Amino acid sequence: AQKVTQAQTEISVVEKEDVTLDCVYETRDTTYYLFWYKQPPSGELVFLIRRNSFDEQNEISGRYSWNFQKSTSSFNFTITASQVVDSAVYFCALSGRVSTGYQKVTFGIGTKLQVIP
Amino acid sequence: GAVVSQHPSRVICKSGTSVKIECRSLDFQATTMFWYRQFPKQSLMLMATSNEGSKATYEQGVEKDKFLINHASLTLSTLTVTSAHPEDSSFYICSARGQRTQGANYGYTFGSGTRLTVV
């Protein structure tokens, strides 16, 4: 079974602070994908990153960076110099192949980030 | 590329009526569509998965007769909430996967969601 754990349900930081959102996953698949999505108050899901299980290189995109560590089954997300516009719920997700053959995406419970001006 | 249009964005209906939600892939062929439900302040829970031309596969605990899913073409999937009740009020969001989905979010493009309120 797949499982995604986001232990932090809510985080508040002051603008310009760095913040790291934790994600720990469980899967029996050898090939899988990890995702981060942002959900602003309007509700739509904004794709941030997709990472293949074979690619453990860390990635940086502007103020966003991701640390994938297979040894600890973690895929953490760091926002540097946070801004008020970063306030949203962030979901970590995992997809793997299930017995029926298609890939199923499992979401974590989400971390609500509030950036205080 | 890889755009999924979901309609309507908001709907209010009376208890006992049925509501249809559409999910369209605009620039790619969606071989698989996923339907999720999200209650306030909770995560997205997968309801069902549909492959074009075949019956949807429902997750455990989801009533297939209540949540009818049709995936008749490679660009359209619909979710019909039949005989809706207030407890069905939720945020419903679809996701589409295509064999050659373009863009960075290869394989998993989400619609903008539908907020259903049953009164």
gemmi code that builds the backbone of each chain (N, CA, C; Angstrom):
import gemmi

chains = {
    "A": [
        ("ALA", (0.835, -1.194, 0.000), (0.000, 0.000, 0.000), (0.877, 1.253, 0.000)),
        ("GLN", (0.331, 2.293, -0.587), (1.053, 3.548, -0.626), (0.590, 4.445, 0.514)),
        ("LYS", (1.533, 5.211, 1.028), (1.176, 6.136, 2.094), (2.085, 7.350, 2.026)),
        ("VAL", (1.505, 8.506, 2.234), (2.265, 9.747, 2.267), (1.960, 10.447, 3.575)),
        ("THR", (2.998, 10.782, 4.294), (2.826, 11.436, 5.595), (3.413, 12.833, 5.569)),
        ("GLN", (2.565, 13.789, 5.853), (3.016, 15.156, 6.042), (2.715, 15.500, 7.495)),
        ("ALA", (3.734, 15.430, 8.300), (3.537, 15.542, 9.746), (3.131, 16.940, 10.181)),
        ("GLN", (3.507, 17.924, 9.406), (3.191, 19.315, 9.768), (1.846, 19.672, 9.154)),
        ("THR", (0.844, 19.899, 9.981), (-0.471, 20.253, 9.446), (-0.553, 21.754, 9.170)),
        ("GLU", (0.065, 22.548, 10.006), (0.067, 24.001, 9.812), (1.410, 24.581, 10.220)),
        ("ILE", (1.880, 25.505, 9.407), (3.131, 26.210, 9.705), (2.908, 27.693, 9.478)),
        ("SER", (3.410, 28.493, 10.390), (3.382, 29.948, 10.205), (4.803, 30.477, 10.248)),
        ("VAL", (5.128, 31.293, 9.278), (6.455, 31.924, 9.252), (6.271, 33.400, 8.932)),
        ("VAL", (7.277, 34.159, 9.281), (7.276, 35.577, 8.956), (7.909, 35.738, 7.580)),
        ("GLU", (7.380, 36.633, 6.822), (7.879, 36.875, 5.467), (9.400, 36.989, 5.472)),
        ("LYS", (9.993, 36.418, 4.433), (11.440, 36.372, 4.188), (12.145, 35.242, 4.939)),
        ("GLU", (11.435, 34.579, 5.801), (12.035, 33.409, 6.453), (12.028, 32.228, 5.496)),
        ("ASP", (12.953, 31.295, 5.707), (12.945, 30.043, 4.952), (12.045, 29.044, 5.689)),
        ("VAL", (11.423, 28.173, 4.930), (10.559, 27.174, 5.557), (10.691, 25.857, 4.794)),
        ("THR", (10.718, 24.766, 5.534), (10.804, 23.435, 4.928), (9.568, 22.627, 5.277)),
        ("LEU", (8.953, 22.083, 4.260), (7.778, 21.230, 4.425), (8.224, 19.781, 4.279)),
        ("ASP", (7.899, 18.985, 5.259), (8.368, 17.595, 5.270), (7.381, 16.657, 4.585)),
        ("CYS", (7.939, 15.636, 3.968), (7.121, 14.595, 3.341), (7.849, 13.271, 3.454)),
        ("VAL", (7.187, 12.296, 4.008), (7.730, 10.943, 4.107), (6.746, 10.005, 3.434)),
        ("TYR", (7.261, 9.063, 2.673), (6.357, 8.204, 1.906), (6.682, 6.731, 2.135)),
        ("GLU", (5.709, 5.914, 1.802), (5.875, 4.463, 1.862), (5.331, 3.869, 0.570)),
        ("THR", (6.091, 2.972, -0.021), (5.620, 2.266, -1.202), (6.432, 0.994, -1.381)),
        ("ARG", (5.834, 0.013, -2.002), (6.548, -1.219, -2.325), (7.041, -1.205, -3.765)),
        ("ASP", (6.616, -0.203, -4.514), (7.037, -0.117, -5.902), (8.504, 0.276, -5.992)),
        ("THR", (9.173, -0.260, -6.993), (10.563, 0.135, -7.217), (10.620, 1.354, -8.122)),
        ("THR", (9.564, 1.523, -8.899), (9.454, 2.700, -9.752), (8.246, 3.498, -9.309)),
        ("TYR", (8.483, 4.724, -8.990), (7.371, 5.558, -8.545), (7.728, 7.020, -8.795)),
        ("TYR", (6.723, 7.867, -8.628), (6.909, 9.295, -8.815), (6.450, 10.028, -7.566)),
        ("LEU", (7.124, 11.099, -7.288), (6.756, 11.954, -6.170), (6.404, 13.342, -6.712)),
        ("PHE", (5.420, 13.949, -6.089), (4.940, 15.251, -6.547), (4.788, 16.194, -5.357)),
        ("TRP", (4.838, 17.461, -5.686), (4.375, 18.502, -4.775), (3.389, 19.370, -5.542)),
        ("TYR", (2.272, 19.668, -4.858), (1.263, 20.552, -5.422), (0.966, 21.659, -4.425)),
        ("LYS", (0.592, 22.807, -4.971), (0.178, 23.935, -4.152), (-1.317, 24.161, -4.376)),
        ("GLN", (-2.058, 24.340, -3.309), (-3.485, 24.623, -3.428), (-3.791, 25.945, -2.725)),
        ("PRO", (-3.921, 27.006, -3.496), (-4.261, 28.297, -2.904), (-5.721, 28.293, -2.471)),
        ("PRO", (-6.163, 29.327, -1.783), (-7.553, 29.367, -1.293), (-8.609, 29.181, -2.389)),
        ("SER", (-8.271, 29.528, -3.605), (-9.234, 29.371, -4.699), (-9.530, 27.904, -5.010)),
        ("GLY", (-8.649, 27.011, -4.595), (-8.958, 25.592, -4.696), (-8.224, 24.793, -5.757)),
        ("GLU", (-7.786, 25.436, -6.821), (-7.161, 24.634, -7.875), (-5.813, 24.095, -7.415)),
        ("LEU", (-5.425, 23.002, -7.995), (-4.133, 22.403, -7.672), (-3.094, 22.905, -8.657)),
        ("VAL", (-2.017, 23.449, -8.133), (-0.937, 23.949, -8.971), (0.243, 22.997, -8.869)),
        ("PHE", (0.600, 22.417, -9.990), (1.717, 21.477, -10.017), (3.024, 22.224, -9.763)),
        ("LEU", (3.864, 21.660, -8.894), (5.155, 22.275, -8.606), (6.308, 21.433, -9.125)),
        ("ILE", (6.268, 20.138, -8.848), (7.378, 19.296, -9.265), (6.960, 17.835, -9.325)),
        ("ARG", (7.588, 17.099, -10.200), (7.434, 15.657, -10.297), (8.845, 15.062, -10.311)),
        ("ARG", (9.064, 14.065, -9.486), (10.394, 13.460, -9.393), (10.295, 11.954, -9.530)),
        ("ASN", (11.104, 11.408, -10.426), (11.189, 9.968, -10.654), (12.004, 9.321, -9.540)),
        ("SER", (11.623, 8.134, -9.137), (12.307, 7.459, -8.026), (13.768, 7.148, -8.314)),
        ("PHE", (14.146, 7.147, -9.572), (15.539, 6.843, -9.919), (16.411, 8.092, -9.935)),
        ("ASP", (15.794, 9.226, -9.795), (16.531, 10.479, -9.880), (16.585, 11.126, -8.503)),
        ("GLU", (17.703, 10.974, -7.833), (17.819, 11.506, -6.482), (18.492, 12.866, -6.433)),
        ("GLN", (18.707, 13.445, -7.582), (19.311, 14.772, -7.582), (18.348, 15.780, -6.979)),
        ("ASN", (18.886, 16.646, -6.170), (18.064, 17.714, -5.634), (17.784, 18.728, -6.731)),
        ("GLU", (16.704, 19.430, -6.573), (16.321, 20.372, -7.609), (16.016, 21.727, -7.017)),
        ("ILE", (16.394, 22.740, -7.742), (16.121, 24.118, -7.326), (15.411, 24.828, -8.460)),
        ("SER", (14.348, 25.522, -8.100), (13.628, 26.323, -9.080), (13.285, 27.649, -8.420)),
        ("GLY", (14.085, 28.625, -8.671), (13.859, 29.930, -8.047), (14.010, 29.847, -6.541)),
        ("ARG", (12.946, 30.199, -5.839), (12.998, 30.140, -4.366), (12.632, 28.758, -3.831)),
        ("TYR", (12.256, 27.865, -4.720), (11.841, 26.525, -4.317), (12.997, 25.537, -4.496)),
        ("SER", (13.116, 24.628, -3.563), (14.080, 23.546, -3.708), (13.509, 22.281, -3.084)),
        ("TRP", (13.964, 21.151, -3.630), (13.452, 19.875, -3.155), (14.608, 18.952, -2.834)),
        ("ASN", (14.491, 18.247, -1.735), (15.511, 17.319, -1.281), (14.917, 15.924, -1.244)),
        ("PHE", (15.326, 15.094, -2.191), (14.812, 13.727, -2.284), (15.866, 12.788, -1.707)),
        ("GLN", (15.511, 12.069, -0.666), (16.422, 11.107, -0.063), (15.721, 9.755, 0.002)),
        ("LYS", (16.122, 8.888, -0.894), (15.505, 7.569, -0.962), (15.786, 6.751, 0.301)),
        ("SER", (16.957, 6.954, 0.874), (17.345, 6.166, 2.050), (16.404, 6.392, 3.226)),
        ("THR", (15.843, 7.574, 3.283), (14.915, 7.885, 4.385), (13.486, 8.040, 3.886)),
        ("SER", (13.263, 7.743, 2.610), (11.928, 7.863, 1.998), (11.332, 9.240, 2.255)),
        ("SER", (12.129, 10.231, 1.987), (11.654, 11.596, 2.223), (11.811, 12.454, 0.978)),
        ("PHE", (10.921, 13.395, 0.855), (10.935, 14.304, -0.287), (10.499, 15.667, 0.234)),
        ("ASN", (11.437, 16.365, 0.827), (11.129, 17.614, 1.499), (11.206, 18.809, 0.563)),
        ("PHE", (10.447, 19.813, 0.893), (10.281, 20.991, 0.046), (10.632, 22.238, 0.849)),
        ("THR", (11.554, 23.016, 0.331), (11.984, 24.228, 1.023), (11.665, 25.467, 0.202)),
        ("ILE", (11.077, 26.427, 0.865), (10.840, 27.731, 0.248), (11.795, 28.715, 0.908)),
        ("THR", (12.591, 29.342, 0.095), (13.559, 30.315, 0.607), (12.960, 31.714, 0.504)),
        ("ALA", (13.241, 32.511, 1.508), (12.748, 33.895, 1.510), (11.248, 33.929, 1.212)),
        ("SER", (10.490, 33.326, 2.066), (9.054, 33.163, 1.844), (8.350, 34.511, 1.625)),
        ("GLN", (7.279, 34.437, 0.854), (6.478, 35.620, 0.554), (5.021, 35.331, 0.908)),
        ("VAL", (4.264, 36.373, 1.086), (2.851, 36.221, 1.446), (2.106, 35.383, 0.402)),
        ("VAL", (2.492, 35.519, -0.852), (1.832, 34.765, -1.923), (2.088, 33.260, -1.829)),
        ("ASP", (3.046, 32.892, -0.992), (3.304, 31.462, -0.802), (2.279, 30.820, 0.132)),
        ("SER", (1.482, 31.617, 0.770), (0.476, 31.088, 1.696), (-0.504, 30.209, 0.926)),
        ("ALA", (-0.596, 28.969, 1.342), (-1.437, 27.987, 0.640), (-1.328, 26.669, 1.386)),
        ("VAL", (-2.061, 25.689, 0.898), (-1.888, 24.326, 1.391), (-1.012, 23.597, 0.383)),
        ("TYR", (-0.010, 22.914, 0.865), (0.910, 22.200, 0.000), (0.741, 20.694, 0.211)),
        ("PHE", (0.568, 20.002, -0.900), (0.369, 18.561, -0.842), (1.560, 17.846, -1.454)),
        ("CYS", (2.010, 16.848, -0.756), (2.994, 15.915, -1.285), (2.203, 14.699, -1.782)),
        ("ALA", (2.616, 14.128, -2.889), (1.865, 13.008, -3.443), (2.808, 11.970, -4.029)),
        ("LEU", (2.307, 10.767, -4.139), (3.096, 9.628, -4.610), (2.273, 8.836, -5.608)),
        ("SER", (2.881, 8.431, -6.689), (2.179, 7.538, -7.600), (3.018, 6.313, -7.852)),
        ("GLY", (2.338, 5.189, -7.890), (3.016, 3.943, -8.172), (2.074, 3.037, -8.922)),
        ("ARG", (2.535, 1.885, -9.274), (1.702, 0.993, -10.058), (0.983, 0.029, -9.121)),
        ("VAL", (-0.316, -0.039, -9.273), (-1.101, -0.957, -8.451), (-1.426, -2.205, -9.253)),
        ("SER", (-2.057, -3.149, -8.628), (-2.247, -4.463, -9.233), (-3.045, -4.406, -10.527)),
        ("THR", (-3.913, -3.438, -10.650), (-4.735, -3.329, -11.856), (-3.955, -2.730, -13.015)),
        ("GLY", (-2.747, -2.309, -12.768), (-1.904, -1.852, -13.863), (-1.756, -0.353, -14.008)),
        ("TYR", (-2.707, 0.409, -13.566), (-2.579, 1.850, -13.754), (-2.016, 2.485, -12.496)),
        ("GLN", (-1.520, 3.671, -12.677), (-0.887, 4.369, -11.572), (-1.919, 5.153, -10.778)),
        ("LYS", (-1.803, 5.043, -9.507), (-2.723, 5.711, -8.599), (-1.949, 6.737, -7.786)),
        ("VAL", (-2.463, 7.937, -7.678), (-1.792, 8.990, -6.922), (-2.379, 9.064, -5.522)),
        ("THR", (-1.495, 8.974, -4.563), (-1.905, 9.080, -3.159), (-1.385, 10.401, -2.611)),
        ("PHE", (-2.266, 11.156, -2.002), (-1.906, 12.456, -1.468), (-1.681, 12.402, 0.037)),
        ("GLY", (-0.781, 13.236, 0.499), (-0.653, 13.455, 1.930), (-1.797, 14.341, 2.394)),
        ("ILE", (-1.874, 14.563, 3.673), (-2.972, 15.345, 4.225), (-2.821, 16.837, 3.966)),
        ("GLY", (-1.615, 17.241, 3.580), (-1.384, 18.644, 3.270), (-0.814, 19.420, 4.442)),
        ("THR", (-0.014, 20.407, 4.118), (0.531, 21.317, 5.120), (0.072, 22.722, 4.768)),
        ("LYS", (-0.622, 23.325, 5.702), (-1.088, 24.705, 5.472), (0.005, 25.667, 5.890)),
        ("LEU", (0.480, 26.421, 4.936), (1.533, 27.398, 5.198), (0.938, 28.799, 5.228)),
        ("GLN", (1.217, 29.487, 6.294), (0.804, 30.882, 6.393), (2.040, 31.750, 6.529)),
        ("VAL", (2.193, 32.657, 5.589), (3.321, 33.576, 5.628), (2.799, 34.929, 6.101)),
        ("ILE", (3.326, 35.357, 7.208), (2.842, 36.588, 7.840), (3.688, 37.771, 7.386)),
        ("PRO", (3.035, 38.810, 6.926), (3.823, 39.964, 6.433), (4.525, 40.713, 7.559)),
    ],
    "B": [
        ("GLY", (0.588, 23.536, -22.821), (-0.044, 22.267, -23.102), (-0.531, 21.584, -21.838)),
        ("ALA", (-1.237, 20.462, -21.991), (-1.735, 19.657, -20.887), (-2.712, 20.430, -20.017)),
        ("VAL", (-3.788, 20.859, -20.637), (-4.806, 21.606, -19.900), (-6.047, 20.751, -19.726)),
        ("VAL", (-6.564, 20.779, -18.511), (-7.804, 20.079, -18.198), (-8.828, 21.107, -17.746)),
        ("SER", (-9.948, 21.114, -18.413), (-11.011, 22.055, -18.087), (-12.095, 21.333, -17.317)),
        ("GLN", (-12.462, 21.869, -16.180), (-13.502, 21.248, -15.355), (-14.646, 22.250, -15.194)),
        ("HIS", (-15.851, 21.726, -15.362), (-17.030, 22.597, -15.342), (-18.205, 21.886, -14.704)),
        ("PRO", (-18.994, 22.529, -13.872), (-18.878, 23.932, -13.461), (-17.871, 24.083, -12.328)),
        ("SER", (-17.504, 25.302, -12.018), (-16.578, 25.533, -10.917), (-17.325, 25.534, -9.580)),
        ("ARG", (-18.565, 25.975, -9.642), (-19.391, 25.966, -8.434), (-20.814, 25.569, -8.808)),
        ("VAL", (-21.448, 24.802, -7.957), (-22.848, 24.445, -8.209), (-23.555, 24.263, -6.875)),
        ("ILE", (-24.749, 24.813, -6.826), (-25.612, 24.631, -5.661), (-26.862, 23.914, -6.150)),
        ("CYS", (-27.224, 22.850, -5.492), (-28.402, 22.116, -5.938), (-29.248, 21.719, -4.731)),
        ("LYS", (-30.480, 21.392, -5.023), (-31.392, 20.968, -3.968), (-31.197, 19.496, -3.670)),
        ("SER", (-31.427, 19.145, -2.443), (-31.314, 17.759, -2.023), (-32.243, 16.876, -2.862)),
        ("GLY", (-31.728, 15.772, -3.334), (-32.520, 14.846, -4.136), (-32.308, 14.979, -5.628)),
        ("THR", (-31.704, 16.052, -6.041), (-31.444, 16.240, -7.474), (-30.080, 15.667, -7.839)),
        ("SER", (-29.833, 15.588, -9.141), (-28.558, 15.063, -9.634), (-27.732, 16.189, -10.247)),
        ("VAL", (-26.445, 16.055, -10.133), (-25.526, 17.068, -10.645), (-24.460, 16.392, -11.492)),
        ("LYS", (-24.198, 16.978, -12.657), (-23.171, 16.421, -13.534), (-21.985, 17.369, -13.589)),
        ("ILE", (-20.803, 16.813, -13.423), (-19.564, 17.574, -13.497), (-18.762, 17.053, -14.680)),
        ("GLU", (-18.277, 17.972, -15.503), (-17.524, 17.577, -16.690), (-16.035, 17.873, -16.541)),
        ("CYS", (-15.267, 17.004, -17.114), (-13.815, 17.174, -17.105), (-13.332, 16.909, -18.529)),
        ("ARG", (-12.733, 17.904, -19.125), (-12.276, 17.786, -20.511), (-10.778, 18.023, -20.623)),
        ("SER", (-10.102, 17.172, -21.362), (-8.711, 17.426, -21.691), (-8.709, 18.208, -23.000)),
        ("LEU", (-8.091, 19.370, -22.987), (-8.216, 20.284, -24.121), (-7.189, 20.053, -25.214)),
        ("ASP", (-6.034, 19.592, -24.855), (-4.991, 19.499, -25.871), (-4.237, 18.183, -25.834)),
        ("PHE", (-4.852, 17.187, -25.223), (-4.238, 15.868, -25.249), (-5.329, 14.820, -25.044)),
        ("GLN", (-4.994, 13.609, -25.349), (-5.941, 12.513, -25.186), (-5.744, 11.878, -23.803)),
        ("ALA", (-6.789, 11.945, -23.037), (-6.731, 11.452, -21.668), (-7.144, 9.980, -21.635)),
        ("THR", (-6.180, 9.116, -21.583), (-6.485, 7.681, -21.537), (-7.046, 7.277, -20.189)),
        ("THR", (-6.668, 8.020, -19.163), (-7.152, 7.723, -17.813), (-7.585, 9.010, -17.128)),
        ("MET", (-8.729, 8.930, -16.481), (-9.219, 10.059, -15.708), (-9.376, 9.610, -14.252)),
        ("PHE", (-9.018, 10.487, -13.348), (-9.167, 10.219, -11.923), (-10.119, 11.256, -11.327)),
        ("TRP", (-10.968, 10.809, -10.439), (-11.874, 11.720, -9.737), (-11.581, 11.682, -8.250)),
        ("TYR", (-11.415, 12.883, -7.699), (-11.095, 13.019, -6.279), (-12.179, 13.832, -5.587)),
        ("ARG", (-12.258, 13.629, -4.299), (-13.151, 14.433, -3.463), (-12.319, 14.984, -2.313)),
        ("GLN", (-12.577, 16.221, -1.982), (-11.830, 16.859, -0.906), (-12.802, 17.556, 0.027)),
        ("PHE", (-12.866, 17.097, 1.265), (-13.676, 17.762, 2.279), (-12.851, 18.902, 2.864)),
        ("PRO", (-13.528, 19.892, 3.454), (-12.815, 21.062, 3.976), (-11.655, 20.685, 4.894)),
        ("LYS", (-10.542, 21.286, 4.621), (-9.335, 21.107, 5.428), (-8.854, 19.662, 5.456)),
        ("GLN", (-9.178, 18.923, 4.417), (-8.705, 17.543, 4.338), (-7.979, 17.310, 3.013)),
        ("SER", (-7.416, 16.141, 2.884), (-6.666, 15.829, 1.680), (-7.592, 15.389, 0.549)),
        ("LEU", (-7.013, 15.184, -0.606), (-7.774, 14.666, -1.732), (-7.867, 13.152, -1.602)),
        ("MET", (-9.082, 12.670, -1.717), (-9.303, 11.230, -1.634), (-9.770, 10.734, -2.991)),
        ("LEU", (-9.073, 9.749, -3.519), (-9.432, 9.197, -4.813), (-10.773, 8.481, -4.706)),
        ("MET", (-11.670, 8.826, -5.619), (-12.981, 8.178, -5.648), (-12.993, 7.027, -6.650)),
        ("ALA", (-12.479, 7.332, -7.837), (-12.550, 6.328, -8.890), (-11.568, 6.666, -9.994)),
        ("THR", (-11.268, 5.652, -10.762), (-10.385, 5.780, -11.914), (-11.113, 5.226, -13.129)),
        ("SER", (-11.056, 5.964, -14.211), (-11.724, 5.470, -15.418), (-10.779, 5.496, -16.594)),
        ("ASN", (-10.828, 4.438, -17.347), (-10.099, 4.359, -18.600), (-11.104, 4.479, -19.736)),
        ("GLU", (-10.722, 5.177, -20.756), (-11.631, 5.443, -21.863), (-12.225, 4.163, -22.413)),
        ("GLY", (-13.543, 4.154, -22.503), (-14.246, 3.033, -23.089), (-14.521, 1.876, -22.160)),
        ("SER", (-14.107, 1.976, -20.922), (-14.380, 0.872, -19.993), (-15.016, 1.405, -18.715)),
        ("LYS", (-15.510, 0.508, -17.916), (-16.167, 0.901, -16.667), (-15.149, 1.443, -15.674)),
        ("ALA", (-15.610, 2.384, -14.886), (-14.729, 2.960, -13.885), (-14.456, 1.986, -12.749)),
        ("THR", (-13.297, 2.133, -12.155), (-12.942, 1.353, -10.980), (-13.054, 2.248, -9.763)),
        ("TYR", (-13.911, 1.855, -8.838), (-14.193, 2.685, -7.677), (-13.347, 2.254, -6.481)),
        ("GLU", (-12.973, 3.233, -5.693), (-12.249, 2.941, -4.465), (-13.220, 2.382, -3.428)),
        ("GLN", (-12.656, 1.699, -2.488), (-13.468, 1.089, -1.442), (-14.245, 2.160, -0.690)),
        ("GLY", (-15.524, 1.898, -0.507), (-16.361, 2.834, 0.237), (-17.067, 3.857, -0.625)),
        ("VAL", (-16.762, 3.905, -1.899), (-17.416, 4.855, -2.802), (-18.548, 4.142, -3.530)),
        ("GLU", (-19.745, 4.693, -3.415), (-20.919, 4.046, -4.017), (-20.965, 4.315, -5.519)),
        ("LYS", (-20.824, 3.271, -6.291), (-20.801, 3.441, -7.733), (-22.152, 3.854, -8.302)),
        ("ASP", (-23.223, 3.508, -7.622), (-24.545, 3.888, -8.112), (-24.871, 5.334, -7.773)),
        ("LYS", (-24.141, 5.883, -6.853), (-24.377, 7.263, -6.467), (-23.473, 8.215, -7.265)),
        ("PHE", (-22.273, 7.775, -7.501), (-21.311, 8.598, -8.231), (-21.040, 7.906, -9.576)),
        ("LEU", (-21.812, 8.322, -10.559), (-21.716, 7.700, -11.877), (-20.630, 8.365, -12.704)),
        ("ILE", (-19.740, 7.560, -13.203), (-18.645, 8.086, -14.001), (-18.741, 7.533, -15.408)),
        ("ASN", (-18.630, 8.452, -16.346), (-18.643, 8.077, -17.752), (-17.405, 8.640, -18.424)),
        ("HIS", (-16.724, 7.797, -19.159), (-15.502, 8.223, -19.858), (-15.632, 7.749, -21.293)),
        ("ALA", (-16.554, 8.373, -21.991), (-16.951, 7.889, -23.310), (-15.956, 8.230, -24.407)),
        ("SER", (-15.144, 9.257, -24.176), (-14.192, 9.640, -25.208), (-12.849, 9.950, -24.575)),
        ("LEU", (-11.858, 10.126, -25.397), (-10.515, 10.383, -24.885), (-10.325, 11.807, -24.390)),
        ("THR", (-11.367, 12.621, -24.523), (-11.229, 13.999, -24.053), (-12.293, 14.398, -23.042)),
        ("LEU", (-13.188, 13.491, -22.697), (-14.269, 13.872, -21.799), (-14.595, 12.778, -20.806)),
        ("SER", (-14.666, 13.168, -19.552), (-15.163, 12.282, -18.505), (-16.166, 13.078, -17.675)),
        ("THR", (-17.218, 12.415, -17.261), (-18.216, 13.094, -16.431), (-18.436, 12.331, -15.136)),
        ("LEU", (-18.709, 13.086, -14.104), (-19.076, 12.531, -12.802), (-20.472, 13.049, -12.482)),
        ("THR", (-21.404, 12.151, -12.290), (-22.758, 12.542, -11.926), (-23.039, 12.112, -10.504)),
        ("VAL", (-23.349, 13.090, -9.673), (-23.749, 12.798, -8.297), (-25.264, 12.668, -8.306)),
        ("THR", (-25.733, 11.448, -8.107), (-27.179, 11.197, -8.200), (-27.833, 11.344, -6.832)),
        ("SER", (-29.048, 11.873, -6.851), (-29.819, 12.062, -5.613), (-28.927, 12.658, -4.521)),
        ("ALA", (-28.412, 13.820, -4.836), (-27.440, 14.446, -3.930), (-28.058, 14.794, -2.582)),
        ("HIS", (-27.256, 14.663, -1.554), (-27.669, 15.015, -0.194), (-26.635, 15.973, 0.388)),
        ("PRO", (-26.990, 16.692, 1.430), (-26.041, 17.663, 2.002), (-24.671, 17.075, 2.327)),
        ("GLU", (-24.629, 15.809, 2.717), (-23.325, 15.205, 3.047), (-22.445, 14.989, 1.817)),
        ("ASP", (-23.032, 15.158, 0.620), (-22.240, 15.065, -0.613), (-21.558, 16.386, -0.939)),
        ("SER", (-21.902, 17.420, -0.199), (-21.267, 18.724, -0.421), (-19.768, 18.579, -0.210)),
        ("SER", (-19.013, 18.977, -1.209), (-17.568, 18.784, -1.159), (-16.937, 19.479, -2.357)),
        ("PHE", (-15.635, 19.383, -2.429), (-14.879, 19.884, -3.577), (-14.466, 18.671, -4.389)),
        ("TYR", (-14.903, 18.632, -5.639), (-14.588, 17.499, -6.509), (-13.588, 17.965, -7.563)),
        ("ILE", (-12.561, 17.169, -7.753), (-11.528, 17.573, -8.700), (-11.116, 16.374, -9.553)),
        ("CYS", (-10.926, 16.630, -10.827), (-10.543, 15.553, -11.722), (-9.079, 15.697, -12.104)),
        ("SER", (-8.539, 14.594, -12.534), (-7.163, 14.573, -13.008), (-7.106, 13.695, -14.240)),
        ("ALA", (-6.340, 14.110, -15.206), (-6.272, 13.358, -16.454), (-4.842, 12.944, -16.737)),
        ("ARG", (-4.736, 11.766, -17.287), (-3.423, 11.248, -17.646), (-3.459, 10.799, -19.087)),
        ("GLY", (-2.472, 11.244, -19.837), (-2.399, 10.831, -21.229), (-1.059, 10.189, -21.503)),
        ("GLN", (-0.986, 9.500, -22.599), (0.256, 8.800, -22.915), (1.373, 9.760, -23.247)),
        ("ARG", (0.983, 10.867, -23.813), (2.013, 11.823, -24.215), (1.667, 13.224, -23.730)),
        ("THR", (1.292, 13.286, -22.451), (0.939, 14.586, -21.904), (2.134, 15.518, -21.953)),
        ("GLN", (1.894, 16.688, -22.463), (2.975, 17.639, -22.603), (3.188, 18.428, -21.324)),
        ("GLY", (4.311, 19.032, -21.225), (4.536, 19.929, -20.112), (5.219, 19.260, -18.933)),
        ("ALA", (5.565, 20.058, -17.989), (6.318, 19.569, -16.842), (5.524, 18.584, -16.001)),
        ("ASN", (4.217, 18.766, -15.927), (3.422, 17.867, -15.093), (2.962, 16.671, -15.902)),
        ("TYR", (3.938, 16.058, -16.533), (3.645, 14.913, -17.391), (2.826, 13.868, -16.671)),
        ("GLY", (1.739, 13.540, -17.243), (0.946, 12.433, -16.758), (-0.145, 12.794, -15.780)),
        ("TYR", (-0.054, 13.910, -15.089), (-1.051, 14.174, -14.058), (-1.454, 15.642, -14.063)),
        ("THR", (-2.434, 15.916, -14.855), (-2.930, 17.287, -14.957), (-4.288, 17.371, -14.292)),
        ("PHE", (-4.464, 18.367, -13.450), (-5.692, 18.498, -12.676), (-6.590, 19.587, -13.220)),
        ("GLY", (-7.883, 19.341, -13.100), (-8.850, 20.383, -13.372), (-8.861, 21.371, -12.222)),
        ("SER", (-9.645, 22.420, -12.378), (-9.673, 23.479, -11.367), (-10.652, 23.194, -10.241)),
        ("GLY", (-11.386, 22.100, -10.352), (-12.248, 21.700, -9.258), (-13.663, 22.228, -9.357)),
        ("THR", (-14.571, 21.540, -8.703), (-15.983, 21.933, -8.635), (-16.420, 21.897, -7.186)),
        ("ARG", (-16.896, 23.030, -6.723), (-17.388, 23.089, -5.341), (-18.892, 22.848, -5.354)),
        ("LEU", (-19.298, 21.703, -4.832), (-20.709, 21.316, -4.808), (-21.298, 21.581, -3.431)),
        ("THR", (-22.394, 22.312, -3.439), (-23.143, 22.555, -2.203), (-24.558, 22.036, -2.392)),
        ("VAL", (-24.956, 21.126, -1.541), (-26.302, 20.564, -1.618), (-27.115, 21.127, -0.450)),
        ("VAL", (-28.225, 21.784, -0.798), (-29.031, 22.430, 0.252), (-30.367, 21.720, 0.431)),
    ],
}
model = gemmi.Model(1)
for chain_id, residues in chains.items():
    chain = gemmi.Chain(chain_id)
    for i, (resn, *xyz) in enumerate(residues, 1):
        res = gemmi.Residue()
        res.name, res.seqid = resn, gemmi.SeqId(i, " ")
        for name, pos in zip(("N", "CA", "C"), xyz):
            atom = gemmi.Atom()
            atom.name, atom.element = name, gemmi.Element(name[0])
            atom.pos, atom.b_iso = gemmi.Position(*pos), 0.0
            res.add_atom(atom)
        chain.add_residue(res)
    model.add_chain(chain)
structure = gemmi.Structure()
structure.add_model(model)
structure.setup_entities()
